[in-house]
Each structure stands twice: as structure tokens, then as C-alpha cells.
């Protein structure tokens, strides 16, 4: 085989390997977020290889990347487990997210221009149209989750601080697992469209105080829903009566 042909073959194999690794990474990420792989579950390589039909090396690469996203935990020689959930982690994440979100939104309201306003309206319109098309179970759609993320980013995109936006993005992604738990296990539909419209109106009116209060409430209600409806996934909630669980959410 000529050198050029051999190089092309190696490149094709490499591209195929990268595609398989990316595919299994996405599938495992969704299985963790959707709780198909439950918090605290031991991730055994033989079972994972059968489940995802990939090699051990591809699995290890995917698990290492998920560990960097805090979705799995490496236990040294003992392998990997799905990252557990806890009230302490949820409350800490909620409080820090609110600090960052409020600051990002505050700076955007003060410095945003016409293009920023137009982008908010455009992403809100896309999200609203998609929600109407998907129906009452829109919140279980990964497509809607992506557009929802774009909408919330549009609100803070004019803050003027790349570092602040980077921190915010990582926190938002980390919270996606809890948001999905809130959606998946609650027994009734949460009317988010009205919440989002109120946030848009207050933001575009440059009513900073109202917009910050609304985004604070928006984030905290998700955390409360997680504790109320997905409490069976939290080891530290098993001995707490359901009526007392709401008092464990992050204090305002």
C-alpha cells in the first residue's frame, strides 16, 4: 500500500473513532441527565460496552470527559460512578448561579443595545413557537432545552465580560441535570412561558429591579421542584417527610 493511501486510511479510521467517541459521549450524557443511569450508580465497563456497543478505550475516553463535566466521578482503580446528587450541592449551585445570573443580567440591562434587544425577542419567539409545536411535554425535548439555553444566554449576552459569561455557561450546563430531573418527575405542567415573557418584558423595559427578582424566582422554583418531585433520588432526603422538604431549599 502506498504511503499516501495508508495516510488516508489512518485519517479515515481516526475520524471514525472520533465520531463513535462523540456519539457515545452524547448518549451517556443524556442517559445521566435523564436518570436512565441513576445518581450514584456504579458504571461497569462490561455492562456499558454492551449498552453502547463500543470498545473499552472509547468508553474510557467518554467517561473521562464526563468526569470533567462533573457528571461522573472517577474512583481511581475502582472505576467510575454517576455523580450523586444532594441537597447541599443543589443549594450551593442554586445560590452561586443566582449571584452570577443577576450580575450578568444587571450589566446587560445597563449596557445592552438595540441588537441585544432584537436577539432577546428573536430567541424568545423561537422558543415560544417550538413550545407550542411540541405541546405540554415540551420540557422533555432536547431541542427545546437547547433553544431555552440560547434564550437565557441572550438575556445576559451584553454584560461585556467574557470571563463572567464563561463562568455562567459552566454553571448553566451543570444545572441542566437538575432542571431535567425537575421536568421528568413533576406530575403537572409548569407554565414557564408566562415566566419567560415576564422576564423579557422587565428586561426590555430596563426595569432592573424587577428583572433580577424574576430571574431569582425562576431559578429557585426549579430547585424547589427538584426537591419536591425528585426527592427519591437524593440520599439525604429519604428520611425527610415530603411536607418538610421545601424548607430545605436554598434560602433567599
Buried (B, 14 or more C-beta within 10 A) or exposed (E): EEEEEEEEEEEEEEEEBEEBBBBBBEBBBEBBBBBEBEBBBEBEEEEBBEBBEBBEEBBBBBBEBBBEBEBBBBEEEEBBBBBBBBBEBBBEBBBBBBBBBBBBBBBBBEEBEEEBBEBBEEBBEEBBEBBEEBEEEBBEBEEBBEBBBBBBBBBBBBBEBEEBBEBBBEBBEBBBBBBBBBBBBBEEEBEBBEBBEBBBEBBBEEBBEBBBBBBBBBBBBBBBBBBBBBBEBBEBBEEBEEEEBEEBBBEE
